[in-house]
Amino acid sequence: MNQQNDLLTSPEEREISNKNANLKNYEKNLQRLEEILRKLETGEVSLEVALKEYEKGVKIISECRSALEQAEQKVKILMQNGAKEELQEFKSE
């Protein structure tokens, strides 16, 4: 989103947009992992390519794990607050 678009939307709309983008990124990362897995399972790639794909997969898994941890923390916050308050942003370490 550029700065001009930011001026045209409310903070709530931007937050919803960011949450939707995070969900899409998570889903896209899962698709990328599936593609990498299919490529590696064929056994038709060189060792060098397999290692590069494996490295990409490890990075994607880390991103997915972080996203899941953030979602889990948000659920815990909701449970603690009895779902009376809006979600608070969780800062992962």
C-alpha positions in Angstrom: 0.0 0.0 0.0 1.4 3.4 -0.8 1.2 6.5 1.3 -1.6 8.0 -0.8 -3.8 5.0 -0.3 -3.0 5.1 3.5 -4.6 8.5 3.6 -7.8 7.2 2.1 -8.4 4.4 4.5 -9.0 4.3 8.2 -6.7 2.6 10.7 -9.2 -0.2 11.1 -9.4 -0.8 7.4 -5.6 -0.9 7.2 -5.5 -3.4 10.1 -8.0 -5.6 8.4 -6.1 -5.4 5.2 -2.8 -6.3 7.0 -4.5 -9.3 8.6 -5.8 -10.5 5.3 -2.4 -10.0 3.7 -0.8 -12.1 6.5 -3.3 -14.9 6.0 -2.7 -14.8 2.2 1.1 -14.9 2.8 0.7 -17.9 5.2 -1.4 -19.7 2.6 1.1 -18.8 -0.2 4.0 -20.1 1.9 2.2 -23.4 2.4 1.7 -23.6 -1.3 5.4 -22.9 -1.8 6.3 -25.6 0.6 4.1 -28.1 -1.2 5.8 -27.2 -4.5 9.3 -27.6 -2.9 8.2 -31.0 -1.5 6.9 -32.2 -4.8 10.2 -31.2 -6.5 12.3 -32.9 -3.9 10.2 -36.1 -3.9 10.7 -36.6 -7.6 14.4 -37.3 -7.0 15.1 -35.7 -10.4 16.9 -32.7 -9.1 20.6 -32.4 -8.6 22.0 -32.4 -5.1 22.9 -28.7 -5.4 19.3 -27.8 -6.4 17.9 -30.1 -3.7 19.9 -28.3 -1.0 18.8 -24.9 -2.2 15.2 -26.0 -2.2 15.6 -27.5 1.2 17.1 -24.2 2.5 14.1 -22.3 1.0 11.8 -24.7 2.7 13.4 -24.2 6.1 13.1 -20.5 5.8 9.4 -20.8 4.8 8.7 -23.1 7.7 10.2 -20.6 10.1 8.0 -17.9 8.7 4.9 -20.1 9.0 5.8 -21.1 12.5 6.2 -17.4 13.5 2.8 -16.6 12.0 1.2 -19.6 13.8 2.8 -18.5 17.1 1.4 -15.0 16.6 -2.1 -16.4 15.9 -1.9 -18.6 19.0 -0.9 -15.7 21.2 -3.8 -13.7 19.9 -6.2 -16.6 20.7 -4.7 -16.8 24.2 -5.2 -13.0 24.7 -8.8 -13.4 23.6 -9.4 -16.3 25.9 -7.9 -14.4 28.9 -10.0 -11.3 28.1 -13.1 -13.3 27.6 -13.2 -12.0 24.1 -14.3 -8.6 25.4 -11.3 -6.6 24.1 -9.9 -6.3 20.7 -6.9 -8.3 19.8 -3.6 -6.9 21.0 -0.6 -7.1 18.7 1.8 -9.8 19.8 5.5 -9.1 19.2 7.4 -12.3 18.5 11.0 -12.6 19.8 
